[in-house]
Amino acid sequence: MKRDLDQIILTKQELRLMKIIWEMGAASGKSVYAVISKKKKTAYTTVLTTLSILESKGVLTHTKSGRAFIFKPLLTRQQATRNQICDVLDRFFDGNPQKLIENIQDNAMKSHDMKDQSNRQGAEAVL
């Protein structure tokens, strides 16, 4: 079921595991589990299943080292980021980067206005 790496969109769980593997360069299922279980309670079998799914998608490959599989990324962090941005751009902004930029600017202005309002209310409460 391998697909073109430029078309792959990772789920949240897949991205969590890929971030660990990108950071480590290559990792066994056990080492990925050790890192992820410190951040979020996750079953070992869930980690192995997700790694298997990532491999079937063509995102990872593995070699055998003793009894353990060592997983290596085929999809780079940059490719995954680009894929995700292109997906958001296509789905929410009709492929128009200008619409995305305008949305970011609008949200930044709203956020700034909310902070100003909150600061004014805090100052008034003190008086």
N, C-alpha and C positions, 0 to 999 in steps of 0.2 A: 504494500500500500504506500510505497514511497512516493512523495510528491515533490514538486519543484520547491526548493527552499525559499524562493521569493514569494510563495503563496501561503506559507504556514503561519497561522495565528495560534499562539500558545494560550492555554487556559491559565487561570491564576495558579493552580497547583503545579502545572507543568513549568510555568515561569519560576516559581519558587525553587524547584529542583534545578532548573537550568542555571539560575543565578549561582547556586552552590557549585555546580560543575564548571561554569565559566571561571569562577573565582579560583577553583582548585586546579583547573586545566584538564584533569582527568580524575575520576573518583569511582570507588566501589560503591555498591548499593549500601553497604554497611556504613561507610563514611558519610554518604549523603544523609542517611537516616540519623546518624549521630548529630549532624549539624541541624537538620530540620526539626528534630524532636526537642531540641533546646528552645526553639522559637515557638513551636506549635505542636501540640500533642497529635501525633500522626502514627498510625500503625506501620510497622516494618513492611508488611505485605502490601500496603497501599503505596509505599515508596517503590517497591519492586515492580508493582503493576504499572505505575506511572512511568517508570524508566522503560519498561517494555513497550508501552504505548508510544513513548517518544522515539524509541528505536524503530518501531514499525512505521512511524511517520517519516522516518529518514532524518530526524533531528540529531540522533545519537548513533554511535557505533560502539561496539565493545570488543575487547580482547579478553582472553582468559588468563588469569594469573593464579595458578594453583586451583583452588575451588571457586575463587571469586571472579566475577566479571568486572572489568575496569571499563567504565563508560567514558567516551570522549565525544565532545560536541562536534557536529558537522555544521550546525547552524550557529553563526556567530551572534554575539550580543547586538552588533550593529545591524545585521540582517533582521533579527527579531524586532528591533526597535523600528526600523524602516517599514517592515511589514505591518506592524501595529498602527503606525501613523497613517500609512496609506489606506488601511482598512477603515479607520475612523474618518479620514478625509472623504473616502468614497461613500460610506454609509450615512454620515451626518451632514456633510457639506457638499454633496454632489461632485466631489473631486476638485472643488475650487479652493485652493489654499488661501485666497483672500478672505473667504467666508470664515475660515478657521481663525485667521489672524484677527478679524473683526470681533469674533466671539471671545477670543482671549482678552482683547483690549476692553471689551464691554464688561467682562467678568472682573478684570483687574480694577476697573473704575468702580464697580459696585462694591467690591471688597474694600477698596480704599475709603469710599463714602461710609461704609458700615463702621470701619475703624474710627473715622473722624467722629461719627455720631456717638459711638460708644465712649470715646475719650471725653466728649463734651458732657455726656450724661454723668460720667464718673467725676468730672470736675465740679459739676453742679451739685452732686450728692455731698461732696466734701464741704462745699460752702453752706 
